[in-house]
Amino acid sequence: MTDWVGFLGATMLWMKAAHVIFVIFLMAGLFMMPRFFIYHHQCAVGSEEDRKWIEREDRLRRIILNPSIILVWVFGLLLAFNGGYWSEGWFHGKLLLVLLLSGYHGWLVGYFKKLRRGERPLSEKRLRLLNEVPGIAAAIIVVLVIVRP
């Protein structure tokens, strides 16, 4: 099987499976966090409900988002080095989108910190639009990885 090349050998399929699993976890978190922000915006700053949303968002960040993004990068880089994809155009596109999603993750964490301080800099409408970012990026990444245009 041609996938079993490089330094990972037969473990490459396990690495690929782990990468996909943690991509799913990461994407779930990237979809959930902006939705949490929208609901969080609807409560009064300093209220009991505000504190509950801060706790939910913090748990999502600590338990799902942060560990997942680290593991996605670790397994993804292992696969990229193993497959020697660095010179392939589809991989450049995927890597760019993954970098942008990583920046989006960072922005989500930063926005969470603003909400925790009682700031509400964006409208719910803007948050709803930003909620579409991970879905669009995921669709393009899947096409790049599967079709390899």
BAVEX-916857 format. One record per residue (C-alpha): residue number from 1; x, y, z. Coordinates in pm, whole numbers, plus 50000, padded with zeros to 5 digits. Each point is the difference from the previous one (the first is absolute). Layout:
% BAVEX-916857
[NUM,[X,Y,Z]],
...
***
This chain:
% BAVEX-916857
[1,[50000,50000,50000]],
[2,[50149,50334,49897]],
[3,[49884,50173,50320]],
[4,[50246,49789,50199]],
[5,[50307,50194,49903]],
[6,[50232,50220,50193]],
[7,[50124,49975,50356]],
[8,[49655,49924,50147]],
[9,[49963,49674,49807]],
[10,[49693,49800,50098]],
[11,[49921,50243,50285]],
[12,[49923,50267,49742]],
[13,[49637,49887,49979]],
[14,[49969,50034,50379]],
[15,[50147,50350,49978]],
[16,[49757,50088,49722]],
[17,[49707,49865,50205]],
[18,[50112,50202,50305]],
[19,[50036,50312,49784]],
[20,[49645,49963,49865]],
[21,[49858,49929,50348]],
[22,[50155,50313,50147]],
[23,[49899,50207,49696]],
[24,[49640,49895,50074]],
[25,[50039,50104,50366]],
[26,[50159,50330,49899]],
[27,[49732,50079,49744]],
[28,[49727,49921,50253]],
[29,[50158,50250,50238]],
[30,[50045,50260,49726]],
[31,[49630,49966,49915]],
[32,[49885,50005,50363]],
[33,[50200,50292,50139]],
[34,[49850,50277,49780]],
[35,[49653,49857,50068]],
[36,[50078,50020,50372]],
[37,[50107,50363,49947]],
[38,[49668,50082,49833]],
[39,[49807,49860,50296]],
[40,[50241,50163,50244]],
[41,[49935,50341,49840]],
[42,[49634,49968,50091]],
[43,[50057,50007,50376]],
[44,[50085,50290,50227]],
[45,[50365,50059,50085]],
[46,[50074,49880,50355]],
[47,[49683,49791,50027]],
[48,[49990,49638,50114]],
[49,[49929,49899,49639]],
[50,[50307,50200,49887]],
[51,[50217,49806,50245]],
[52,[49855,49669,49875]],
[53,[50081,50087,49638]],
[54,[50353,50099,50099]],
[55,[50040,49662,50171]],
[56,[49861,49811,49698]],
[57,[50221,50188,49757]],
[58,[50305,49948,50219]],
[59,[49934,49624,50020]],
[60,[49954,49978,49623]],
[61,[50329,50185,49954]],
[62,[50199,49796,50255]],
[63,[49853,49654,49938]],
[64,[49929,49995,49626]],
[65,[50144,50291,49804]],
[66,[50351,50037,50138]],
[67,[50091,49629,50025]],
[68,[49845,49928,49659]],
[69,[50187,50272,49815]],
[70,[50330,49883,50146]],
[71,[49936,49638,49902]],
[72,[49874,50096,49653]],
[73,[50328,50184,49940]],
[74,[50216,49720,50144]],
[75,[49837,49724,49794]],
[76,[49965,50222,49694]],
[77,[50368,50093,50001]],
[78,[50099,49636,50050]],
[79,[49790,49905,49698]],
[80,[50134,50290,49790]],
[81,[50361,49909,50071]],
[82,[49931,49631,49952]],
[83,[49830,50057,49664]],
[84,[50236,50271,49878]],
[85,[49708,50225,49906]],
[86,[50190,50329,50039]],
[87,[50043,50052,49625]],
[88,[49640,49920,49903]],
[89,[49756,50279,49915]],
[90,[49697,49843,50167]],
[91,[50201,49979,50322]],
[92,[50097,50369,49982]],
[93,[49631,50088,49976]],
[94,[49911,49770,50288]],
[95,[50283,50133,50214]],
[96,[49892,50359,49935]],
[97,[49642,49921,50104]],
[98,[50118,49811,50309]],
[99,[50212,50301,50096]],
[100,[49695,50223,49954]],
[101,[49785,49764,50211]],
[102,[50272,50004,50266]],
[103,[49982,50380,49995]],
[104,[49621,49973,50028]],
[105,[50049,49776,50304]],
[106,[50226,50266,50152]],
[107,[49742,50268,49924]],
[108,[49729,49790,50172]],
[109,[50217,49968,50311]],
[110,[50062,50375,49995]],
[111,[49630,50076,49959]],
[112,[49921,49765,50289]],
[113,[50236,50205,50218]],
[114,[49819,50319,49897]],
[115,[49663,49848,50091]],
[116,[50146,49890,50333]],
[117,[50098,50365,50064]],
[118,[49644,50109,49919]],
[119,[50080,50141,49654]],
[120,[49767,49939,49706]],
[121,[50185,50152,49701]],
[122,[49815,49814,49721]],
[123,[49632,49979,49914]],
[124,[49815,49671,50003]],
[125,[49961,50033,49623]],
[126,[50378,50026,49954]],
[127,[50048,49697,50225]],
[128,[49748,49804,49794]],
[129,[50197,50082,49685]],
[130,[50328,49904,50164]],
[131,[49840,49670,50099]],
[132,[50011,49902,49629]],
[133,[50381,50025,49975]],
[134,[50088,49647,50119]],
[135,[49740,49834,49776]],
[136,[50121,50175,49687]],
[137,[50364,49929,50085]],
[138,[49924,49633,50075]],
[139,[49821,49953,49667]],
[140,[50293,50145,49807]],
[141,[50255,49798,50200]],
[142,[49812,49675,49934]],
[143,[49997,50072,49625]],
[144,[50371,50082,50004]],
[145,[50092,49682,50190]],
[146,[49769,49758,49815]],
[147,[49998,50140,49645]],
[148,[50349,50157,50016]],
[149,[49935,50247,49718]],
***
